[in-house]
């Protein structure tokens, strides 16, 4: 059983990590780094609460799950690797490609390994899209659109929406959409982007529209906070038909309700010779967490620092493209 320290005890830790750490036998939550011990003990009676990561690193725990604000990730990963500890870090794992290269170099010298928590590789709709592409069900794909729209027209006072390092929707949701795209298609040839701040009083980007070029094929990645109606989460268009899926994967809502898996059955629309409704594959963050547990046994990351560095590089190119109004070649 892997003794595990949760670093941070906010929404991310409680929603996306603690439920799985509790039910998978491979893990034992032996401590939490938090400034709110009463909240921790209300959920985890008797667990050790550390005031700082440095204190927690003196324990015999071998895995540290970092769920703090993004600008703290890099220095915390460094501290863990220097102590020979394994890491699971929320996305974005770091804020620049230079940090990514530095961390990869340090990981190569350390006894520890780093996984980046890209759980949306286990969204049911993403798995369904991957299955269509792998089987050529729609022929030669030409256009894929992936959207993560919400209706949040008013700025909230939280670090993700403030103007500090690591804030903004491109880091937050863009990291997911870009990682999914790279998992499906690899690195694009070119990128064009419009990264925007549209909300009154906005201090960080709250919307984006990215175009990834794969030869004559296109992938469009979008997010906007003014979408009150339902839009397609995924569109896949090929030479033999199209697939559309509406609505977000239900697993996050299930986790908020205290369930580790959703029992909701989702459907999508397949348009070929005829139009039909098809059942979406069942996603499972639980299965992903089980895969993460195995990765620490075999010492091979599921989502590596190298993966995260490429995602960060494309985020940097997107910002440059938006600022200059140009299409940028991906080296």
C-alpha positions in Angstrom: 0.0 0.0 0.0 1.4 3.4 -1.0 1.5 5.9 1.7 0.2 9.2 0.2 0.2 12.8 1.1 -2.4 15.2 -0.3 -0.8 18.6 -0.8 -3.7 21.1 -0.6 -7.2 20.4 0.5 -9.5 22.5 -1.7 -12.0 21.6 -4.5 -9.5 19.7 -6.6 -8.2 17.5 -3.8 -11.7 16.7 -2.4 -13.4 16.2 -5.8 -10.9 14.6 -8.1 -8.4 12.8 -5.8 -9.6 11.9 -2.3 -12.6 9.8 -3.5 -10.3 7.5 -5.4 -7.6 7.5 -2.8 -10.2 6.2 -0.4 -11.5 3.4 -2.4 -8.4 2.0 -4.2 -6.5 -0.4 -1.9 -3.2 0.6 -3.4 -3.3 3.9 -1.6 -3.3 5.0 2.0 -3.8 8.7 2.8 -1.3 9.2 5.6 -1.2 13.0 5.7 -2.4 16.3 4.3 -0.6 19.6 3.8 -3.2 22.2 4.7 -3.7 25.4 6.7 -7.2 24.2 7.7 -6.7 21.2 10.0 -10.3 21.2 11.2 -11.6 20.8 7.7 -9.2 18.0 7.0 -10.1 16.1 10.3 -13.8 16.5 9.5 -13.2 14.4 6.4 -10.2 12.3 7.5 -10.3 11.9 11.3 -6.9 11.2 12.8 -4.8 11.9 9.7 -1.7 13.9 10.2 -1.9 17.5 9.0 1.3 19.3 8.0 1.6 23.0 7.9 4.2 22.9 5.0 5.3 20.6 2.3 8.8 20.6 3.8 7.4 19.1 7.0 5.5 16.5 5.1 8.6 15.4 3.1 10.1 14.2 6.3 7.5 11.5 6.6 7.8 8.0 5.2 5.1 8.6 2.5 6.3 7.9 -1.0 3.6 9.6 -3.1 2.7 13.3 -3.0 -0.5 14.5 -4.8 -0.1 18.2 -5.5 -3.4 20.1 -5.9 -2.3 23.6 -5.0 -2.6 26.7 -7.3 -0.7 26.2 -10.5 2.1 28.7 -9.9 3.2 26.6 -6.9 3.5 23.3 -8.8 7.0 23.6 -10.1 8.7 24.4 -6.9 6.8 21.6 -5.1 7.7 19.1 -7.7 11.3 20.0 -7.3 11.1 19.6 -3.6 9.5 16.2 -3.9 11.9 14.9 -6.6 14.9 16.1 -4.6 13.6 14.1 -1.6 13.2 11.0 -3.9 9.4 11.1 -3.7 6.9 10.2 -6.4 4.5 12.9 -7.6 1.0 13.2 -9.0 0.4 16.8 -10.0 -2.7 18.6 -11.2 -2.6 20.3 -14.6 -1.0 22.5 -15.6 2.0 20.9 -14.1 4.1 24.0 -14.6 3.9 27.3 -16.4 6.7 27.4 -19.0 8.5 25.0 -21.3 11.8 25.9 -19.6 10.3 24.7 -16.3 9.3 21.5 -18.0 12.8 20.8 -19.3 14.3 21.6 -15.9 11.9 19.1 -14.2 12.6 16.4 -16.8 16.3 16.7 -16.1 15.7 16.5 -12.4 13.4 13.5 -12.7 16.0 11.6 -14.6 18.4 12.0 -11.6 15.8 11.3 -8.9 14.4 8.1 -7.5 10.9 9.6 -7.9 8.7 9.8 -11.0 6.0 12.4 -11.9 2.5 11.8 -13.3 0.4 14.7 -14.5 -3.3 14.4 -13.7 -5.0 14.5 -17.1 -8.1 12.7 -16.1 -10.1 13.8 -19.1 -8.3 11.2 -21.2 -10.9 9.0 -19.5 -14.0 11.0 -20.4 -16.5 8.7 -22.1 -17.0 11.0 -25.0 -13.3 11.3 -25.6 -13.0 7.5 -25.5 -15.9 7.2 -28.0 -14.2 9.7 -30.4 -10.9 7.8 -30.1 -12.7 4.6 -31.0 -14.3 6.2 -34.1 -10.9 7.5 -35.2 -9.1 4.2 -34.5 -11.7 2.2 -36.5 -12.1 4.6 -39.4 -15.9 4.4 -38.8 -16.2 7.9 -40.3 -13.7 7.4 -43.1 -10.7 9.8 -43.3 -11.3 12.4 -40.7 -11.2 16.0 -41.9 -12.5 18.3 -39.1 -12.6 17.7 -35.3 -14.1 20.3 -32.9 -13.7 20.1 -29.2 -15.5 22.6 -27.0 -15.7 23.3 -23.3 -18.3 26.0 -23.0 -19.9 27.4 -19.9 -22.2 30.2 -18.8 -20.2 32.2 -16.3 -20.6 35.8 -17.4 -19.4 37.2 -14.1 -15.9 37.1 -12.8 -15.4 35.4 -9.5 -12.7 36.2 -6.9 -10.6 33.1 -7.1 -7.0 32.4 -8.1 -8.0 30.8 -11.4 -9.7 34.0 -12.6 -7.4 36.6 -11.0 -4.4 38.1 -12.9 -1.6 36.1 -11.3 0.7 33.5 -12.9 -1.0 30.3 -13.9 -4.5 31.8 -14.0 -6.8 31.9 -17.0 -9.0 29.5 -18.9 -6.3 28.6 -21.4 -4.2 27.0 -18.6 -7.3 25.6 -16.9 -9.5 24.1 -19.6 -7.1 24.5 -22.5 -4.7 22.1 -20.9 -7.3 19.4 -21.1 -8.4 20.0 -24.6 -4.8 20.3 -25.9 -3.8 17.1 -24.1 -6.7 15.2 -25.5 -5.8 16.5 -29.0 -2.2 15.4 -28.7 -3.3 12.0 -27.4 -5.4 11.6 -30.6 -3.3 13.2 -33.3 0.2 14.1 -31.9 1.9 17.4 -32.6 0.2 19.7 -35.2 2.1 21.3 -38.0 0.9 24.9 -37.3 -1.3 26.7 -34.8 -3.5 29.8 -34.9 -5.2 31.2 -31.9 -7.5 33.9 -30.5 -7.1 34.1 -26.7 -9.5 36.7 -25.2 -10.7 38.5 -22.1 -14.4 39.3 -22.6 -16.0 39.6 -19.2 -16.3 42.9 -17.4 -13.5 43.3 -14.9 -11.7 40.2 -16.3 -8.0 40.0 -15.3 -7.1 36.7 -17.0 -8.2 35.1 -20.3 -11.7 33.7 -20.2 -12.1 32.4 -23.7 -10.1 30.9 -26.6 -10.4 29.6 -30.1 -7.5 27.5 -31.3 -6.9 26.1 -34.7 -4.5 23.2 -35.0 -3.4 22.3 -38.6 -2.6 18.7 -39.5 -1.9 19.1 -43.2 -5.3 19.7 -44.9 -7.1 18.6 -41.7 -8.2 20.9 -38.9 -8.8 20.6 -35.1 -10.7 23.4 -33.5 -10.5 23.9 -29.7 -12.8 26.4 -28.1 -14.1 27.7 -24.8 -16.3 30.7 -23.9 -18.0 31.8 -20.7 -21.1 33.3 -22.4 -22.6 30.1 -23.8 -26.0 29.6 -22.0 -27.4 27.0 -24.4 -26.1 23.5 -25.1 -23.3 23.3 -27.7 -21.6 20.1 -29.1 -18.9 18.9 -26.8 -17.3 17.0 -29.7 -17.8 17.1 -33.5 -16.0 14.7 -35.8 -16.5 15.0 -39.5 -15.0 12.6 -42.1 -15.3 11.3 -45.6 -18.0 8.8 -44.6 -20.0 10.6 -42.0 -20.2 12.7 -38.9 -20.4 12.2 -35.1 -21.8 14.8 -32.6 -21.9 14.6 -28.8 -23.7 17.2 -26.6 -23.0 17.9 -23.0 -20.1 17.4 -20.6 -19.0 14.0 -19.3 -21.1 13.3 -16.2 -18.3 12.1 -13.9 -17.5 15.4 -12.3 -21.1 15.9 -11.3 -21.2 12.4 -9.9 -18.1 13.1 -7.8 -19.6 16.3 -6.5 -22.5 14.1 -5.3 -20.2 11.6 -3.6 -20.1 8.9 -6.2 -16.8 7.6 -7.7 -18.6 6.6 -11.0 -21.6 7.9 -12.9 -24.5 5.7 -13.8 -25.8 8.1 -16.4 -26.0 6.7 -19.9 -25.0 9.3 -22.6 -25.8 9.3 -26.3 -24.4 10.9 -29.4 -25.6 11.4 -32.9 -24.0 9.4 -35.8 -24.8 10.6 -39.3 -23.9 8.3 -42.2 -26.3 6.9 -44.7 -28.9 7.3 -41.9 -28.9 9.3 -38.7 -28.9 7.3 -35.5 -28.4 7.7 -31.8 -25.5 5.7 -30.3 -24.5 5.0 -26.7 -21.4 6.8 -25.5 -18.6 4.6 -24.0 -18.5 4.7 -20.2 -15.8 6.9 -18.9 -14.0 6.0 -15.7 -11.7 8.3 -13.7 -11.6 5.4 -11.2 -10.0 3.2 -13.9 -7.6 6.0 -14.7 -6.6 6.3 -11.0 -6.0 2.5 -11.0 -3.8 2.9 -14.0 -1.9 5.6 -12.1 -1.4 3.3 -9.2 0.1 0.6 -11.5 2.4 3.2 -13.1 4.2 3.8 -9.8 4.7 0.1 -9.5 6.3 -0.3 -13.0 8.0 3.2 -12.8 6.5 4.4 -16.0 4.3 7.6 -16.0 0.8 7.5 -17.7 1.0 11.2 -18.5 4.6 12.3 -18.3 6.5 15.6 -17.9 7.3 15.3 -21.6 3.6 15.2 -22.4 3.0 18.2 -20.2 5.9 20.1 -21.7 4.5 19.8 -25.2 1.1 20.9 -23.9 2.7 24.0 -22.3 4.7 24.7 -25.5 1.4 24.8 -27.5 -0.1 27.1 -24.9 2.8 29.4 -25.3 2.5 29.3 -29.1 -1.2 30.0 -28.8 -0.6 33.2 -26.8 2.0 34.3 -29.3 -0.3 33.7 -32.2 -3.1 35.6 -30.5 -0.8 38.5 -29.7 0.7 38.7 -33.2 -2.4 37.7 -35.2 -0.3 35.1 -37.1 -0.3 31.4 -37.9 2.7 29.9 -36.2 4.7 26.8 -37.3 5.2 24.2 -34.5 8.9 23.2 -34.3 
